[in-house]
Amino acid sequence: MKEPTHDAAAYQAFDRVAVLSNNKTHAKIDKKIMRLFAPGVVLVFEKGRAALDHIERLGVDLVLCDSGLDDMTGLEFLTKLRGEMKQRSLPVIMISLMNSREYVLDAIGQGCSGYVIRPYAPQTLEKYILAARRMADYPDAQRKRMEKARALAEQGDHQAAAEHYEEIISEGNEAQFYYDMGCSFLVRKEYAKAVVAFQKALKYNELFAEAYKGLAEAYKARGDFERYKTNIEKAAEVLAQLDRFEEAKMAFIQVLKHNREAHNPYKILGLKLRRDGDLDGAVEAYARALEMTPDDEHIHYNLSKALHLAGKEAEAQASIARALNLNPFFEEAKKLYAELFKKPFQAPLGAAFKGPSSAARLRGLDTD
């Protein structure tokens, strides 16, 4: 077996490694190859739940995960790790026999840090380990600025803190740059490069969400509530893009305290995804939006539109009916109703507008 080219010190960030597989041969191979990188300890788990419990109690630095475990799939393990446990920064390299484009895309979507197809050489794993290590500190310079901004805010120097946060946010095009790069790699079936690009985009977005929240608090402390509102809304939008629902919801609640007409961040995300042609993503975003504001007829309308474009007519009909039940005088919804049901909408006798203050939000964004 040809050993990797780099010296063991290059991998010192990953002292505790977890190998997950329900296939004893796969686990033995993965553990043996991982030993070439001289970690302190390599733990083997056949069950995903046992691995999750260990990670929660004692932690690990790196996970090598097979597609099959005794109690769940590798993708389900990733979902639980990133979702339930909020372990977004722990590097997870998938090592699998599955080589279909769909499976690789699902793994990327769930947040894997690398994807290796069996059988593989140590040099292949080495590339992902080095990339994961670099990603662990990425982007380091901005994080140092973030720490400086927080320290200044704690000292009461909110003007200087705001300047540091604004400097971080001024580089906001980086996330979109790496996202677009990831998409181009996917089109060319360069999955390894796509994983790294998407991970970089995610790291930047997480950074910007924190920066927007910090900037909002800095302006609030200075009594500048207009800039506070602008930045807390941006924080909510980025958190929605990251699907950090509870944090997005709390940010949105803060927004509503100062702006009753603010747009639900998941509605904004849904509109963006629909315009980009990601109808499944738009439907999911609108469903999230309705968890925040279930009586917003415009979200039901936009959900119906996305479902209709996706060819899900029965679901689209149900959504447009709910929109018009909330507001029988919603003209755009009436047009969509007529298109879906092949007949004009008839408001019930004595019908009245039932929604909250939605009428005040009748702007282009809602009915786009």
C-alpha positions as CSV (number, residue, x, y, z in Angstrom):
1,M,0.0,0.0,0.0
2,K,1.6,3.3,-1.1
3,E,1.7,5.7,1.8
4,P,0.6,9.3,1.5
5,T,3.2,11.9,0.5
6,H,2.7,14.4,3.4
7,D,4.3,14.2,6.8
8,A,2.1,13.1,9.7
9,A,2.3,16.6,11.3
10,A,0.1,17.9,8.4
11,Y,-2.9,16.0,9.9
12,Q,-2.4,16.9,13.6
13,A,-5.8,18.7,13.6
14,F,-7.5,15.3,13.4
15,D,-6.3,13.5,16.5
16,R,-9.6,11.6,17.1
17,V,-11.1,9.9,14.2
18,A,-14.4,8.0,14.0
19,V,-14.9,5.3,11.3
20,L,-18.5,4.3,10.6
21,S,-19.6,1.2,8.7
22,N,-21.7,-1.9,9.1
23,N,-19.3,-3.7,6.8
24,K,-16.5,-5.2,8.8
25,T,-14.2,-5.4,5.8
26,H,-14.8,-1.7,4.9
27,A,-14.3,-0.6,8.5
28,K,-11.0,-2.6,8.7
29,I,-9.7,-1.0,5.4
30,D,-10.7,2.5,6.4
31,K,-9.1,2.2,9.8
32,K,-5.9,0.8,8.3
33,I,-5.6,3.6,5.7
34,M,-6.5,6.2,8.3
35,R,-3.6,4.9,10.5
36,L,-1.2,6.1,7.8
37,F,-2.0,9.6,8.9
38,A,-1.0,9.0,12.5
39,P,-4.1,10.1,14.4
40,G,-4.1,9.6,18.2
41,V,-7.1,7.2,18.1
42,V,-9.4,5.7,15.5
43,L,-12.8,4.6,16.8
44,V,-15.0,2.2,14.9
45,F,-18.8,2.3,15.0
46,E,-21.3,0.0,13.3
47,K,-24.3,2.0,14.5
48,G,-24.9,5.7,13.7
49,R,-26.7,6.3,17.0
50,A,-23.7,5.1,19.0
51,A,-21.4,7.3,17.0
52,L,-23.7,10.3,17.5
53,D,-23.8,9.7,21.3
54,H,-20.1,9.5,21.4
55,I,-19.6,12.7,19.4
56,E,-22.1,14.5,21.7
57,R,-20.4,13.4,24.9
58,L,-16.7,13.3,24.0
59,G,-16.3,14.7,20.4
60,V,-14.1,13.7,17.5
61,D,-12.1,15.7,15.0
62,L,-13.0,13.8,11.8
63,V,-15.6,11.2,10.7
64,L,-15.2,8.7,7.8
65,C,-18.7,7.5,7.1
66,D,-19.8,4.5,4.9
67,S,-23.2,4.6,3.1
68,G,-24.5,1.7,5.2
69,L,-24.8,1.5,9.1
70,D,-26.6,-1.0,11.2
71,D,-29.4,1.4,12.3
72,M,-29.5,4.0,9.6
73,T,-27.9,5.0,6.3
74,G,-24.9,7.2,6.0
75,L,-27.0,10.1,4.6
76,E,-29.4,9.7,7.6
77,F,-26.4,9.9,9.9
78,L,-25.3,13.2,8.2
79,T,-28.8,14.6,8.5
80,K,-28.9,13.9,12.2
81,L,-25.4,15.2,12.8
82,R,-25.9,18.5,10.9
83,G,-29.6,18.9,11.8
84,E,-30.5,17.5,15.3
85,M,-27.0,18.0,16.8
86,K,-26.1,21.2,15.0
87,Q,-22.6,19.8,14.2
88,R,-22.0,21.9,11.1
89,S,-18.3,22.3,11.3
90,L,-17.2,18.7,12.1
91,P,-15.6,17.3,8.9
92,V,-17.4,14.2,7.5
93,I,-15.9,12.3,4.6
94,M,-18.3,9.9,2.9
95,I,-16.6,6.7,1.7
96,S,-19.0,4.6,-0.3
97,L,-19.6,2.1,-3.1
98,M,-22.4,4.4,-4.3
99,N,-21.2,6.3,-7.3
100,S,-24.5,7.7,-8.8
101,R,-24.7,11.4,-9.4
102,E,-28.0,11.6,-7.4
103,Y,-26.4,9.9,-4.3
104,V,-23.3,12.2,-4.4
105,L,-25.6,15.2,-4.7
106,D,-27.6,14.1,-1.7
107,A,-24.4,13.7,0.3
108,I,-23.3,17.2,-0.7
109,G,-26.7,18.5,0.2
110,Q,-26.5,17.0,3.6
111,G,-23.1,18.7,4.2
112,C,-20.4,16.1,3.6
113,S,-16.9,17.5,3.5
114,G,-15.7,15.0,0.9
115,Y,-16.8,12.0,-1.1
116,V,-14.6,9.0,-1.8
117,I,-15.7,6.0,-4.0
118,R,-14.5,2.5,-3.0
119,P,-12.0,1.1,-3.7
120,Y,-9.7,4.0,-3.1
121,A,-6.0,4.8,-2.6
122,P,-4.5,6.5,0.5
123,Q,-3.6,9.5,-1.8
124,T,-7.3,10.0,-2.6
125,L,-8.3,10.2,1.1
126,E,-5.3,12.4,1.7
127,K,-6.6,15.1,-0.6
128,Y,-9.9,15.2,1.3
129,I,-8.2,15.2,4.7
130,L,-6.0,18.2,3.7
131,A,-9.0,20.0,2.3
132,A,-11.1,19.3,5.5
133,R,-8.2,20.6,7.6
134,R,-8.0,23.8,5.6
135,M,-11.8,24.2,5.8
136,A,-11.7,23.8,9.6
137,D,-10.1,27.2,9.9
138,Y,-11.8,28.8,6.9
139,P,-12.0,31.8,6.6
140,D,-9.5,32.4,9.4
141,A,-8.8,36.1,8.8
142,Q,-12.5,37.1,8.9
143,R,-13.0,35.1,12.1
144,K,-10.2,37.0,13.8
145,R,-12.0,40.2,12.8
146,M,-15.2,38.8,14.2
147,E,-13.5,38.1,17.5
148,K,-12.1,41.6,17.6
149,A,-15.5,43.1,16.8
150,R,-17.1,41.1,19.6
151,A,-14.4,42.2,22.0
152,L,-15.0,45.9,21.1
153,A,-18.7,45.5,21.5
154,E,-18.2,44.0,25.0
155,Q,-15.9,47.0,25.9
156,G,-18.7,49.3,24.8
157,D,-16.9,50.7,21.7
158,H,-19.9,50.0,19.4
159,Q,-18.7,52.4,16.6
160,A,-15.4,50.5,16.2
161,A,-17.3,47.1,16.5
162,A,-19.7,48.2,13.7
163,E,-16.7,49.1,11.5
164,H,-15.2,45.6,11.9
165,Y,-18.6,43.9,11.2
166,E,-19.1,46.1,8.1
167,E,-15.6,45.1,6.8
168,I,-16.5,41.5,7.1
169,I,-19.9,42.0,5.4
170,S,-18.3,44.0,2.5
171,E,-16.9,40.7,1.3
172,G,-20.3,39.2,1.0
173,N,-19.9,38.3,-2.6
174,E,-17.6,35.4,-1.6
175,A,-20.4,33.1,-0.6
176,Q,-22.2,33.5,-4.0
177,F,-18.8,33.2,-5.8
178,Y,-18.2,29.8,-4.2
179,Y,-21.8,28.7,-4.6
180,D,-21.7,29.4,-8.4
181,M,-18.3,27.7,-8.6
182,G,-19.8,24.6,-6.9
183,C,-22.7,24.6,-9.4
184,S,-20.3,24.7,-12.3
185,F,-18.3,21.8,-10.9
186,L,-21.5,19.8,-10.6
187,V,-22.4,20.4,-14.2
188,R,-18.9,19.1,-15.2
189,K,-19.3,16.1,-12.7
190,E,-16.3,17.2,-10.8
191,Y,-17.8,16.2,-7.5
192,A,-14.7,16.5,-5.3
193,K,-14.2,20.1,-6.3
194,A,-18.0,20.8,-5.9
195,V,-18.0,19.6,-2.3
196,V,-15.1,21.9,-1.4
197,A,-16.7,24.9,-3.2
198,F,-20.1,24.4,-1.4
199,Q,-18.4,24.0,1.9
200,K,-16.6,27.3,1.4
201,A,-19.8,29.0,0.5
202,L,-21.4,27.6,3.7
203,K,-18.5,28.8,5.9
204,Y,-18.8,32.3,4.5
205,N,-22.6,32.4,4.9
206,E,-22.4,31.3,8.5
207,L,-19.8,34.1,9.1
208,F,-22.1,36.7,7.5
209,A,-25.1,35.6,9.6
210,E,-23.1,36.2,12.7
211,A,-21.7,39.5,11.3
212,Y,-25.2,40.9,10.5
213,K,-26.4,40.0,13.9
214,G,-23.4,41.6,15.6
215,L,-23.8,44.7,13.4
216,A,-27.4,45.0,14.3
217,E,-26.7,44.9,18.0
218,A,-23.9,47.5,17.6
219,Y,-26.3,49.9,15.9
220,K,-29.0,49.2,18.4
221,A,-26.6,50.0,21.3
222,R,-25.9,53.3,19.5
223,G,-29.6,54.1,19.1
224,D,-29.6,53.8,15.3
225,F,-32.7,51.7,15.0
226,E,-33.1,52.1,11.2
227,R,-29.7,50.4,10.6
228,Y,-30.5,47.9,13.4
229,K,-33.7,46.9,11.5
230,T,-31.8,46.6,8.2
231,N,-29.1,44.4,9.6
232,I,-31.3,42.1,11.7
233,E,-33.5,41.5,8.6
234,K,-30.3,40.6,6.6
235,A,-29.3,38.2,9.4
236,A,-32.7,36.5,9.3
237,E,-32.4,36.1,5.5
238,V,-29.0,34.5,5.7
239,L,-30.1,32.2,8.6
240,A,-33.1,31.1,6.4
241,Q,-30.7,30.3,3.6
242,L,-28.7,28.1,6.0
243,D,-32.0,26.6,7.2
244,R,-31.2,27.5,10.8
245,F,-34.9,27.7,11.5
246,E,-35.0,28.5,15.2
247,E,-32.3,31.2,14.9
248,A,-34.1,32.7,11.8
249,K,-37.4,32.6,13.6
250,M,-35.9,34.5,16.6
251,A,-34.3,37.1,14.3
252,F,-37.6,37.5,12.5
253,I,-39.4,38.1,15.8
254,Q,-36.9,40.8,16.6
255,V,-37.6,42.3,13.2
256,L,-41.3,42.3,13.7
257,K,-40.9,44.2,17.0
258,H,-39.7,47.2,14.9
259,N,-41.3,46.5,11.6
260,R,-44.8,44.9,11.5
261,E,-44.6,44.8,7.7
262,A,-41.3,42.9,7.4
263,H,-41.1,40.0,5.0
264,N,-40.8,36.5,6.3
265,P,-37.2,35.4,5.5
266,Y,-38.2,32.0,4.2
267,K,-40.7,33.7,1.8
268,I,-37.8,35.7,0.4
269,L,-35.7,32.5,0.1
270,G,-38.7,30.7,-1.6
271,L,-39.0,33.5,-4.2
272,K,-35.3,33.4,-4.9
273,L,-35.3,29.6,-5.3
274,R,-38.3,29.7,-7.6
275,R,-36.7,32.3,-9.8
276,D,-33.6,30.2,-10.0
277,G,-35.7,27.2,-11.1
278,D,-35.3,25.2,-7.9
279,L,-39.0,24.4,-7.4
280,D,-38.5,21.7,-4.8
281,G,-36.4,24.0,-2.8
282,A,-38.9,26.8,-3.1
283,V,-41.8,24.5,-1.9
284,E,-39.7,23.6,1.1
285,A,-38.9,27.2,1.9
286,Y,-42.5,28.3,1.7
287,A,-43.5,25.4,4.0
288,R,-40.9,26.7,6.5
289,A,-42.3,30.3,6.0
290,L,-45.8,29.0,6.9
291,E,-44.4,27.6,10.2
292,M,-43.5,31.2,11.1
293,T,-46.6,33.0,9.7
294,P,-49.3,30.4,8.9
295,D,-52.0,33.1,8.1
296,D,-50.1,34.9,5.4
297,E,-52.2,34.4,2.3
298,H,-49.3,35.6,0.1
299,I,-47.1,32.7,1.2
300,H,-50.0,30.2,0.4
301,Y,-50.3,31.9,-3.0
302,N,-46.6,31.6,-3.7
303,L,-46.5,28.0,-2.5
304,S,-49.4,27.2,-4.9
305,K,-47.6,28.9,-7.7
306,A,-44.4,26.8,-7.1
307,L,-46.4,23.6,-6.8
308,H,-48.2,24.4,-10.0
309,L,-44.9,25.0,-11.8
310,A,-43.7,21.7,-10.4
311,G,-46.7,19.9,-11.8
312,K,-48.3,19.1,-8.4
313,E,-51.8,20.3,-9.3
314,A,-53.8,18.8,-6.4
315,E,-51.4,20.4,-3.8
316,A,-51.4,23.7,-5.7
317,Q,-55.2,23.7,-5.7
318,A,-55.3,23.1,-1.9
319,S,-52.8,26.0,-1.3
320,I,-54.6,28.5,-3.5
321,A,-57.9,27.6,-1.7
322,R,-56.2,28.3,1.6
323,A,-55.0,31.7,0.3
324,L,-58.4,32.7,-0.8
325,N,-60.0,31.4,2.4
326,L,-57.8,33.9,4.3
327,N,-58.5,36.7,1.8
328,P,-61.3,36.2,-0.7
329,F,-60.4,39.6,-2.3
330,F,-56.9,38.7,-3.3
331,E,-56.9,39.4,-7.0
332,E,-53.7,37.6,-8.1
333,A,-54.8,34.5,-6.1
334,K,-58.2,34.6,-8.0
335,K,-56.4,34.5,-11.3
336,L,-54.3,31.5,-10.3
337,Y,-57.4,29.8,-8.8
338,A,-59.2,30.2,-12.2
339,E,-56.2,28.7,-14.0
340,L,-56.0,25.7,-11.6
341,F,-59.7,25.0,-11.3
342,K,-60.7,26.1,-14.8
343,K,-63.5,28.2,-13.4
344,P,-63.7,31.6,-11.7
345,F,-63.5,31.9,-7.9
346,Q,-66.7,32.8,-6.2
347,A,-66.3,34.4,-2.7
348,P,-68.8,33.0,-0.2
349,L,-71.7,35.3,0.6
350,G,-70.8,37.8,3.3
351,A,-67.1,36.8,3.0
352,A,-64.7,39.1,4.9
353,F,-60.9,39.4,5.0
354,K,-59.6,37.1,7.7
355,G,-55.9,37.6,7.7
356,P,-53.8,39.7,10.1
357,S,-52.3,42.9,8.7
358,S,-51.4,41.3,5.4
359,A,-53.2,43.9,3.3
360,A,-50.5,46.4,4.3
361,R,-48.0,44.0,2.7
362,L,-49.4,44.0,-0.8
363,R,-46.2,44.8,-2.6
364,G,-44.5,43.3,-5.6
365,L,-42.5,40.8,-3.6
366,D,-45.6,39.0,-2.3
367,T,-47.3,38.3,-5.6
368,D,-44.2,37.9,-7.9
